[in-house]
Amino acid sequence: MIPQGTLAERLRAGGAGIPAFYTPAGVGTQIAEGGLPWRYDGEGGVALASPPKEVREFDGTEYVLERGIRTDYALVRAAKGDRHGNLVFNRSARNFNPLAAMAGRITIAEVEELVEPGGLDPDAVHVPGIFVQRVVALTPEQAADKKIEQRTVSAPATRERVNG
């Protein structure tokens, strides 16, 4: 368990080569004090719990030391890209994909639209090719297949009027 902003910053830090940073998020919680389950045993008990994290005070405020995240592999999906690995993401894909791409030692990018080098506006590039080791061009059918993006609508809830 980790605050979402801390997760994003841990990925960014790892991708930028920053080994650790201090944040006020999590001070006074199990995130800082340790004891969160990392692995369970066969009976449902905790086999391995998180250790306590270093807490330091700066100018009267306590901060928790968080380590940057470096992953062996990062898998991202971009709207556009070139064979050099320069990537452009659409909408909410910009939230974590650039950070995940930077944090990966080997980053593999699925690209919905592959353009020639120089075909992307440099100001529109969200991830420069230096962070990407492999580019996989998707077919139009694969690019259209976005199982995670489904519109679901449920019937409106009915309310009973209670007299009382």
Rosetta constraint file for C-alpha pairs under 8 A:
AtomPair CA 1 CA 31 HARMONIC 7.44 0.50
AtomPair CA 1 CA 36 HARMONIC 7.73 0.50
AtomPair CA 2 CA 6 HARMONIC 6.68 0.50
AtomPair CA 2 CA 7 HARMONIC 6.38 0.50
AtomPair CA 2 CA 31 HARMONIC 7.13 0.50
AtomPair CA 3 CA 7 HARMONIC 6.29 0.50
AtomPair CA 3 CA 25 HARMONIC 7.27 0.50
AtomPair CA 3 CA 26 HARMONIC 7.64 0.50
AtomPair CA 4 CA 8 HARMONIC 6.29 0.50
AtomPair CA 5 CA 9 HARMONIC 6.19 0.50
AtomPair CA 6 CA 10 HARMONIC 5.99 0.50
AtomPair CA 6 CA 23 HARMONIC 7.75 0.50
AtomPair CA 6 CA 25 HARMONIC 7.36 0.50
AtomPair CA 7 CA 11 HARMONIC 6.30 0.50
AtomPair CA 8 CA 12 HARMONIC 6.21 0.50
AtomPair CA 8 CA 96 HARMONIC 6.92 0.50
AtomPair CA 8 CA 99 HARMONIC 6.88 0.50
AtomPair CA 9 CA 13 HARMONIC 5.88 0.50
AtomPair CA 9 CA 68 HARMONIC 7.63 0.50
AtomPair CA 10 CA 14 HARMONIC 6.08 0.50
AtomPair CA 10 CA 20 HARMONIC 7.79 0.50
AtomPair CA 10 CA 66 HARMONIC 7.13 0.50
AtomPair CA 10 CA 67 HARMONIC 6.39 0.50
AtomPair CA 10 CA 68 HARMONIC 4.29 0.50
AtomPair CA 10 CA 69 HARMONIC 5.31 0.50
AtomPair CA 11 CA 15 HARMONIC 6.18 0.50
AtomPair CA 11 CA 68 HARMONIC 6.09 0.50
AtomPair CA 11 CA 69 HARMONIC 5.04 0.50
AtomPair CA 11 CA 70 HARMONIC 7.02 0.50
AtomPair CA 11 CA 99 HARMONIC 5.56 0.50
AtomPair CA 11 CA 100 HARMONIC 6.23 0.50
AtomPair CA 11 CA 102 HARMONIC 7.51 0.50
AtomPair CA 11 CA 103 HARMONIC 5.51 0.50
AtomPair CA 12 CA 16 HARMONIC 6.14 0.50
AtomPair CA 12 CA 68 HARMONIC 7.45 0.50
AtomPair CA 12 CA 69 HARMONIC 7.90 0.50
AtomPair CA 12 CA 99 HARMONIC 5.25 0.50
AtomPair CA 12 CA 100 HARMONIC 7.80 0.50
AtomPair CA 12 CA 102 HARMONIC 6.93 0.50
AtomPair CA 12 CA 103 HARMONIC 6.70 0.50
AtomPair CA 13 CA 17 HARMONIC 6.13 0.50
AtomPair CA 13 CA 18 HARMONIC 4.82 0.50
AtomPair CA 13 CA 19 HARMONIC 6.88 0.50
AtomPair CA 13 CA 20 HARMONIC 7.18 0.50
AtomPair CA 13 CA 21 HARMONIC 7.94 0.50
AtomPair CA 13 CA 68 HARMONIC 5.02 0.50
AtomPair CA 13 CA 69 HARMONIC 7.07 0.50
AtomPair CA 13 CA 103 HARMONIC 7.95 0.50
AtomPair CA 14 CA 18 HARMONIC 5.60 0.50
AtomPair CA 14 CA 19 HARMONIC 6.39 0.50
AtomPair CA 14 CA 67 HARMONIC 8.00 0.50
AtomPair CA 14 CA 68 HARMONIC 4.27 0.50
AtomPair CA 14 CA 69 HARMONIC 4.63 0.50
AtomPair CA 14 CA 70 HARMONIC 5.08 0.50
AtomPair CA 14 CA 102 HARMONIC 7.66 0.50
AtomPair CA 14 CA 103 HARMONIC 5.36 0.50
AtomPair CA 15 CA 68 HARMONIC 7.98 0.50
AtomPair CA 15 CA 69 HARMONIC 7.59 0.50
AtomPair CA 15 CA 70 HARMONIC 6.72 0.50
AtomPair CA 15 CA 99 HARMONIC 7.12 0.50
AtomPair CA 15 CA 101 HARMONIC 7.91 0.50
AtomPair CA 15 CA 102 HARMONIC 4.40 0.50
AtomPair CA 15 CA 103 HARMONIC 3.97 0.50
AtomPair CA 15 CA 104 HARMONIC 7.16 0.50
AtomPair CA 16 CA 102 HARMONIC 7.37 0.50
AtomPair CA 16 CA 103 HARMONIC 7.78 0.50
AtomPair CA 17 CA 68 HARMONIC 7.98 0.50
AtomPair CA 18 CA 68 HARMONIC 6.32 0.50
AtomPair CA 19 CA 67 HARMONIC 5.80 0.50
AtomPair CA 19 CA 68 HARMONIC 5.09 0.50
AtomPair CA 20 CA 65 HARMONIC 6.65 0.50
AtomPair CA 20 CA 66 HARMONIC 5.47 0.50
AtomPair CA 20 CA 67 HARMONIC 4.07 0.50
AtomPair CA 20 CA 68 HARMONIC 5.14 0.50
AtomPair CA 21 CA 65 HARMONIC 5.65 0.50
AtomPair CA 21 CA 66 HARMONIC 5.48 0.50
AtomPair CA 21 CA 67 HARMONIC 6.51 0.50
AtomPair CA 21 CA 68 HARMONIC 7.52 0.50
AtomPair CA 22 CA 63 HARMONIC 5.47 0.50
AtomPair CA 22 CA 64 HARMONIC 5.28 0.50
AtomPair CA 22 CA 65 HARMONIC 4.48 0.50
AtomPair CA 22 CA 66 HARMONIC 6.05 0.50
AtomPair CA 23 CA 63 HARMONIC 4.99 0.50
AtomPair CA 23 CA 64 HARMONIC 5.34 0.50
AtomPair CA 23 CA 65 HARMONIC 6.61 0.50
AtomPair CA 23 CA 66 HARMONIC 7.21 0.50
AtomPair CA 24 CA 61 HARMONIC 7.72 0.50
AtomPair CA 24 CA 62 HARMONIC 6.29 0.50
AtomPair CA 24 CA 63 HARMONIC 4.38 0.50
AtomPair CA 24 CA 64 HARMONIC 6.04 0.50
AtomPair CA 25 CA 63 HARMONIC 7.43 0.50
AtomPair CA 25 CA 64 HARMONIC 7.24 0.50
AtomPair CA 26 CA 30 HARMONIC 7.60 0.50
AtomPair CA 26 CA 31 HARMONIC 5.52 0.50
AtomPair CA 26 CA 32 HARMONIC 5.90 0.50
AtomPair CA 26 CA 64 HARMONIC 6.86 0.50
AtomPair CA 27 CA 31 HARMONIC 7.43 0.50
AtomPair CA 27 CA 32 HARMONIC 5.74 0.50
AtomPair CA 27 CA 55 HARMONIC 7.62 0.50
AtomPair CA 27 CA 62 HARMONIC 6.82 0.50
AtomPair CA 27 CA 63 HARMONIC 6.36 0.50
AtomPair CA 27 CA 64 HARMONIC 6.07 0.50
AtomPair CA 28 CA 32 HARMONIC 6.39 0.50
AtomPair CA 28 CA 33 HARMONIC 6.94 0.50
AtomPair CA 29 CA 33 HARMONIC 6.10 0.50
AtomPair CA 30 CA 34 HARMONIC 5.04 0.50
AtomPair CA 30 CA 35 HARMONIC 6.25 0.50
AtomPair CA 30 CA 36 HARMONIC 6.33 0.50
AtomPair CA 31 CA 36 HARMONIC 7.12 0.50
AtomPair CA 31 CA 52 HARMONIC 7.68 0.50
AtomPair CA 31 CA 53 HARMONIC 7.64 0.50
AtomPair CA 32 CA 52 HARMONIC 5.66 0.50
AtomPair CA 32 CA 53 HARMONIC 5.03 0.50
AtomPair CA 32 CA 54 HARMONIC 7.35 0.50
AtomPair CA 32 CA 55 HARMONIC 7.28 0.50
AtomPair CA 32 CA 64 HARMONIC 6.33 0.50
AtomPair CA 33 CA 51 HARMONIC 7.40 0.50
AtomPair CA 33 CA 52 HARMONIC 4.58 0.50
AtomPair CA 33 CA 53 HARMONIC 6.40 0.50
AtomPair CA 34 CA 49 HARMONIC 7.10 0.50
AtomPair CA 34 CA 50 HARMONIC 4.94 0.50
AtomPair CA 34 CA 51 HARMONIC 4.58 0.50
AtomPair CA 34 CA 52 HARMONIC 4.02 0.50
AtomPair CA 34 CA 53 HARMONIC 6.82 0.50
AtomPair CA 35 CA 49 HARMONIC 4.84 0.50
AtomPair CA 35 CA 50 HARMONIC 5.01 0.50
AtomPair CA 35 CA 51 HARMONIC 6.34 0.50
AtomPair CA 35 CA 52 HARMONIC 7.40 0.50
AtomPair CA 36 CA 49 HARMONIC 5.25 0.50
AtomPair CA 36 CA 50 HARMONIC 5.12 0.50
AtomPair CA 37 CA 46 HARMONIC 5.84 0.50
AtomPair CA 37 CA 47 HARMONIC 7.73 0.50
AtomPair CA 37 CA 48 HARMONIC 6.19 0.50
AtomPair CA 37 CA 49 HARMONIC 4.51 0.50
AtomPair CA 37 CA 50 HARMONIC 6.32 0.50
AtomPair CA 38 CA 46 HARMONIC 7.62 0.50
AtomPair CA 38 CA 47 HARMONIC 7.73 0.50
AtomPair CA 38 CA 48 HARMONIC 5.40 0.50
AtomPair CA 38 CA 49 HARMONIC 5.16 0.50
AtomPair CA 38 CA 50 HARMONIC 6.11 0.50
AtomPair CA 39 CA 46 HARMONIC 6.13 0.50
AtomPair CA 39 CA 47 HARMONIC 5.43 0.50
AtomPair CA 39 CA 48 HARMONIC 5.00 0.50
AtomPair CA 39 CA 49 HARMONIC 6.96 0.50
AtomPair CA 40 CA 44 HARMONIC 5.84 0.50
AtomPair CA 40 CA 45 HARMONIC 5.54 0.50
AtomPair CA 40 CA 46 HARMONIC 4.45 0.50
AtomPair CA 40 CA 47 HARMONIC 4.77 0.50
AtomPair CA 40 CA 48 HARMONIC 6.73 0.50
AtomPair CA 41 CA 45 HARMONIC 5.43 0.50
AtomPair CA 41 CA 46 HARMONIC 5.93 0.50
AtomPair CA 41 CA 47 HARMONIC 4.94 0.50
AtomPair CA 53 CA 64 HARMONIC 6.60 0.50
AtomPair CA 53 CA 65 HARMONIC 6.37 0.50
AtomPair CA 53 CA 66 HARMONIC 7.74 0.50
AtomPair CA 54 CA 64 HARMONIC 5.91 0.50
AtomPair CA 54 CA 65 HARMONIC 5.42 0.50
AtomPair CA 55 CA 62 HARMONIC 6.52 0.50
AtomPair CA 55 CA 63 HARMONIC 5.48 0.50
AtomPair CA 55 CA 64 HARMONIC 4.56 0.50
AtomPair CA 55 CA 65 HARMONIC 6.22 0.50
AtomPair CA 56 CA 62 HARMONIC 5.52 0.50
AtomPair CA 56 CA 63 HARMONIC 5.41 0.50
AtomPair CA 56 CA 64 HARMONIC 6.66 0.50
AtomPair CA 56 CA 65 HARMONIC 7.84 0.50
AtomPair CA 57 CA 61 HARMONIC 5.27 0.50
AtomPair CA 57 CA 62 HARMONIC 4.23 0.50
AtomPair CA 57 CA 63 HARMONIC 6.09 0.50
AtomPair CA 58 CA 62 HARMONIC 6.37 0.50
AtomPair CA 58 CA 63 HARMONIC 7.41 0.50
AtomPair CA 69 CA 103 HARMONIC 6.51 0.50
AtomPair CA 70 CA 103 HARMONIC 4.93 0.50
AtomPair CA 70 CA 104 HARMONIC 5.92 0.50
AtomPair CA 70 CA 105 HARMONIC 6.95 0.50
AtomPair CA 71 CA 103 HARMONIC 5.94 0.50
AtomPair CA 71 CA 104 HARMONIC 4.72 0.50
AtomPair CA 71 CA 105 HARMONIC 6.11 0.50
AtomPair CA 72 CA 104 HARMONIC 5.72 0.50
AtomPair CA 72 CA 105 HARMONIC 5.14 0.50
AtomPair CA 72 CA 106 HARMONIC 6.22 0.50
AtomPair CA 73 CA 104 HARMONIC 5.02 0.50
AtomPair CA 73 CA 105 HARMONIC 5.91 0.50
AtomPair CA 73 CA 106 HARMONIC 4.86 0.50
AtomPair CA 73 CA 107 HARMONIC 5.67 0.50
AtomPair CA 73 CA 108 HARMONIC 7.50 0.50
AtomPair CA 74 CA 100 HARMONIC 6.03 0.50
AtomPair CA 74 CA 101 HARMONIC 5.71 0.50
AtomPair CA 74 CA 103 HARMONIC 7.31 0.50
AtomPair CA 74 CA 104 HARMONIC 4.76 0.50
AtomPair CA 74 CA 105 HARMONIC 7.51 0.50
AtomPair CA 74 CA 106 HARMONIC 6.32 0.50
AtomPair CA 74 CA 107 HARMONIC 4.58 0.50
AtomPair CA 74 CA 108 HARMONIC 6.15 0.50
AtomPair CA 75 CA 100 HARMONIC 7.78 0.50
AtomPair CA 75 CA 101 HARMONIC 7.26 0.50
AtomPair CA 75 CA 107 HARMONIC 6.02 0.50
AtomPair CA 75 CA 108 HARMONIC 5.07 0.50
AtomPair CA 75 CA 109 HARMONIC 5.98 0.50
AtomPair CA 75 CA 110 HARMONIC 7.70 0.50
AtomPair CA 76 CA 97 HARMONIC 5.83 0.50
AtomPair CA 76 CA 100 HARMONIC 7.43 0.50
AtomPair CA 76 CA 101 HARMONIC 6.64 0.50
AtomPair CA 76 CA 107 HARMONIC 7.55 0.50
AtomPair CA 76 CA 108 HARMONIC 6.44 0.50
AtomPair CA 76 CA 109 HARMONIC 4.91 0.50
AtomPair CA 76 CA 110 HARMONIC 6.22 0.50
AtomPair CA 77 CA 89 HARMONIC 7.73 0.50
AtomPair CA 77 CA 97 HARMONIC 7.50 0.50
AtomPair CA 77 CA 109 HARMONIC 5.54 0.50
AtomPair CA 77 CA 110 HARMONIC 4.59 0.50
AtomPair CA 77 CA 111 HARMONIC 5.89 0.50
AtomPair CA 77 CA 112 HARMONIC 7.56 0.50
AtomPair CA 78 CA 87 HARMONIC 6.10 0.50
AtomPair CA 78 CA 88 HARMONIC 5.82 0.50
AtomPair CA 78 CA 89 HARMONIC 4.87 0.50
AtomPair CA 78 CA 90 HARMONIC 7.37 0.50
AtomPair CA 78 CA 93 HARMONIC 7.76 0.50
AtomPair CA 78 CA 109 HARMONIC 6.76 0.50
AtomPair CA 78 CA 110 HARMONIC 6.14 0.50
AtomPair CA 78 CA 111 HARMONIC 4.92 0.50
AtomPair CA 78 CA 112 HARMONIC 6.32 0.50
AtomPair CA 79 CA 87 HARMONIC 7.68 0.50
AtomPair CA 79 CA 88 HARMONIC 5.91 0.50
AtomPair CA 79 CA 89 HARMONIC 5.15 0.50
AtomPair CA 79 CA 90 HARMONIC 6.02 0.50
AtomPair CA 79 CA 111 HARMONIC 5.89 0.50
AtomPair CA 79 CA 112 HARMONIC 5.02 0.50
AtomPair CA 79 CA 113 HARMONIC 6.11 0.50
AtomPair CA 80 CA 87 HARMONIC 5.91 0.50
AtomPair CA 80 CA 88 HARMONIC 5.13 0.50
AtomPair CA 80 CA 89 HARMONIC 6.87 0.50
AtomPair CA 80 CA 111 HARMONIC 5.68 0.50
AtomPair CA 80 CA 112 HARMONIC 5.92 0.50
AtomPair CA 80 CA 113 HARMONIC 4.71 0.50
AtomPair CA 80 CA 114 HARMONIC 5.89 0.50
AtomPair CA 80 CA 115 HARMONIC 7.08 0.50
AtomPair CA 81 CA 85 HARMONIC 6.26 0.50
AtomPair CA 81 CA 86 HARMONIC 5.41 0.50
AtomPair CA 81 CA 87 HARMONIC 4.42 0.50
AtomPair CA 81 CA 88 HARMONIC 6.13 0.50
AtomPair CA 81 CA 111 HARMONIC 5.84 0.50
AtomPair CA 81 CA 112 HARMONIC 7.89 0.50
AtomPair CA 81 CA 113 HARMONIC 6.48 0.50
AtomPair CA 81 CA 114 HARMONIC 5.19 0.50
AtomPair CA 81 CA 115 HARMONIC 6.08 0.50
AtomPair CA 81 CA 120 HARMONIC 7.58 0.50
AtomPair CA 82 CA 86 HARMONIC 5.67 0.50
AtomPair CA 82 CA 87 HARMONIC 7.03 0.50
AtomPair CA 82 CA 114 HARMONIC 5.40 0.50
AtomPair CA 82 CA 115 HARMONIC 5.02 0.50
AtomPair CA 82 CA 116 HARMONIC 5.68 0.50
AtomPair CA 82 CA 117 HARMONIC 5.50 0.50
AtomPair CA 82 CA 119 HARMONIC 7.64 0.50
AtomPair CA 82 CA 120 HARMONIC 7.75 0.50
AtomPair CA 82 CA 135 HARMONIC 7.95 0.50
AtomPair CA 83 CA 114 HARMONIC 7.28 0.50
AtomPair CA 83 CA 115 HARMONIC 7.64 0.50
AtomPair CA 83 CA 116 HARMONIC 7.14 0.50
AtomPair CA 83 CA 117 HARMONIC 6.73 0.50
AtomPair CA 83 CA 135 HARMONIC 6.32 0.50
AtomPair CA 84 CA 117 HARMONIC 6.95 0.50
AtomPair CA 84 CA 129 HARMONIC 5.42 0.50
AtomPair CA 84 CA 132 HARMONIC 7.86 0.50
AtomPair CA 84 CA 135 HARMONIC 7.92 0.50
AtomPair CA 85 CA 109 HARMONIC 7.57 0.50
AtomPair CA 85 CA 127 HARMONIC 7.93 0.50
AtomPair CA 85 CA 128 HARMONIC 6.67 0.50
AtomPair CA 85 CA 129 HARMONIC 3.93 0.50
AtomPair CA 85 CA 130 HARMONIC 7.24 0.50
AtomPair CA 85 CA 131 HARMONIC 7.54 0.50
AtomPair CA 85 CA 132 HARMONIC 5.15 0.50
AtomPair CA 85 CA 133 HARMONIC 7.07 0.50
AtomPair CA 85 CA 134 HARMONIC 7.14 0.50
AtomPair CA 85 CA 135 HARMONIC 6.21 0.50
AtomPair CA 86 CA 125 HARMONIC 6.38 0.50
AtomPair CA 86 CA 126 HARMONIC 7.68 0.50
AtomPair CA 86 CA 127 HARMONIC 5.76 0.50
AtomPair CA 86 CA 128 HARMONIC 4.57 0.50
AtomPair CA 86 CA 129 HARMONIC 4.25 0.50
AtomPair CA 86 CA 130 HARMONIC 7.97 0.50
AtomPair CA 86 CA 132 HARMONIC 7.63 0.50
AtomPair CA 87 CA 125 HARMONIC 5.69 0.50
AtomPair CA 87 CA 126 HARMONIC 5.88 0.50
AtomPair CA 87 CA 127 HARMONIC 5.12 0.50
AtomPair CA 87 CA 128 HARMONIC 6.52 0.50
AtomPair CA 87 CA 129 HARMONIC 7.23 0.50
AtomPair CA 88 CA 124 HARMONIC 6.65 0.50
AtomPair CA 88 CA 125 HARMONIC 5.14 0.50
AtomPair CA 88 CA 126 HARMONIC 5.25 0.50
AtomPair CA 88 CA 127 HARMONIC 6.91 0.50
AtomPair CA 89 CA 93 HARMONIC 5.66 0.50
AtomPair CA 89 CA 94 HARMONIC 5.47 0.50
AtomPair CA 89 CA 97 HARMONIC 7.83 0.50
AtomPair CA 89 CA 126 HARMONIC 6.76 0.50
AtomPair CA 90 CA 94 HARMONIC 6.37 0.50
AtomPair CA 93 CA 97 HARMONIC 5.92 0.50
AtomPair CA 94 CA 98 HARMONIC 6.32 0.50
AtomPair CA 94 CA 126 HARMONIC 7.60 0.50
AtomPair CA 95 CA 99 HARMONIC 7.83 0.50
AtomPair CA 96 CA 100 HARMONIC 5.99 0.50
AtomPair CA 97 CA 101 HARMONIC 5.97 0.50
AtomPair CA 98 CA 102 HARMONIC 6.23 0.50
AtomPair CA 98 CA 126 HARMONIC 6.51 0.50
AtomPair CA 98 CA 127 HARMONIC 5.76 0.50
AtomPair CA 99 CA 103 HARMONIC 6.22 0.50
AtomPair CA 100 CA 104 HARMONIC 6.36 0.50
AtomPair CA 101 CA 107 HARMONIC 5.71 0.50
AtomPair CA 101 CA 127 HARMONIC 7.49 0.50
AtomPair CA 101 CA 131 HARMONIC 6.38 0.50
AtomPair CA 101 CA 132 HARMONIC 6.92 0.50
AtomPair CA 102 CA 107 HARMONIC 7.85 0.50
AtomPair CA 102 CA 127 HARMONIC 7.77 0.50
AtomPair CA 102 CA 131 HARMONIC 5.51 0.50
AtomPair CA 104 CA 131 HARMONIC 7.77 0.50
AtomPair CA 106 CA 132 HARMONIC 6.99 0.50
AtomPair CA 106 CA 133 HARMONIC 5.84 0.50
AtomPair CA 106 CA 134 HARMONIC 7.83 0.50
AtomPair CA 107 CA 131 HARMONIC 6.80 0.50
AtomPair CA 107 CA 132 HARMONIC 4.90 0.50
AtomPair CA 107 CA 133 HARMONIC 5.42 0.50
AtomPair CA 107 CA 134 HARMONIC 6.41 0.50
AtomPair CA 108 CA 132 HARMONIC 6.38 0.50
AtomPair CA 108 CA 133 HARMONIC 6.21 0.50
AtomPair CA 108 CA 134 HARMONIC 4.67 0.50
AtomPair CA 108 CA 135 HARMONIC 5.89 0.50
AtomPair CA 108 CA 136 HARMONIC 7.38 0.50
AtomPair CA 109 CA 132 HARMONIC 7.04 0.50
AtomPair CA 109 CA 134 HARMONIC 6.21 0.50
AtomPair CA 109 CA 135 HARMONIC 4.90 0.50
AtomPair CA 109 CA 136 HARMONIC 6.05 0.50
AtomPair CA 110 CA 135 HARMONIC 6.08 0.50
AtomPair CA 110 CA 136 HARMONIC 4.78 0.50
AtomPair CA 110 CA 137 HARMONIC 6.00 0.50
AtomPair CA 110 CA 138 HARMONIC 6.51 0.50
AtomPair CA 111 CA 135 HARMONIC 6.90 0.50
AtomPair CA 111 CA 136 HARMONIC 6.03 0.50
AtomPair CA 111 CA 137 HARMONIC 5.00 0.50
AtomPair CA 111 CA 138 HARMONIC 5.87 0.50
AtomPair CA 111 CA 143 HARMONIC 7.94 0.50
AtomPair CA 112 CA 137 HARMONIC 6.40 0.50
AtomPair CA 112 CA 138 HARMONIC 5.29 0.50
AtomPair CA 112 CA 139 HARMONIC 7.39 0.50
AtomPair CA 112 CA 140 HARMONIC 7.36 0.50
AtomPair CA 112 CA 142 HARMONIC 7.89 0.50
AtomPair CA 112 CA 143 HARMONIC 4.99 0.50
AtomPair CA 113 CA 137 HARMONIC 6.97 0.50
AtomPair CA 113 CA 138 HARMONIC 7.27 0.50
AtomPair CA 114 CA 137 HARMONIC 6.01 0.50
AtomPair CA 115 CA 119 HARMONIC 5.76 0.50
AtomPair CA 115 CA 120 HARMONIC 7.42 0.50
AtomPair CA 120 CA 124 HARMONIC 7.09 0.50
AtomPair CA 120 CA 125 HARMONIC 7.07 0.50
AtomPair CA 121 CA 125 HARMONIC 6.79 0.50
AtomPair CA 127 CA 131 HARMONIC 7.08 0.50
AtomPair CA 128 CA 132 HARMONIC 7.63 0.50
AtomPair CA 129 CA 133 HARMONIC 7.83 0.50
AtomPair CA 138 CA 142 HARMONIC 5.60 0.50
AtomPair CA 138 CA 143 HARMONIC 5.72 0.50
AtomPair CA 139 CA 143 HARMONIC 6.08 0.50
AtomPair CA 140 CA 144 HARMONIC 6.17 0.50
AtomPair CA 141 CA 145 HARMONIC 6.32 0.50
AtomPair CA 146 CA 150 HARMONIC 7.84 0.50
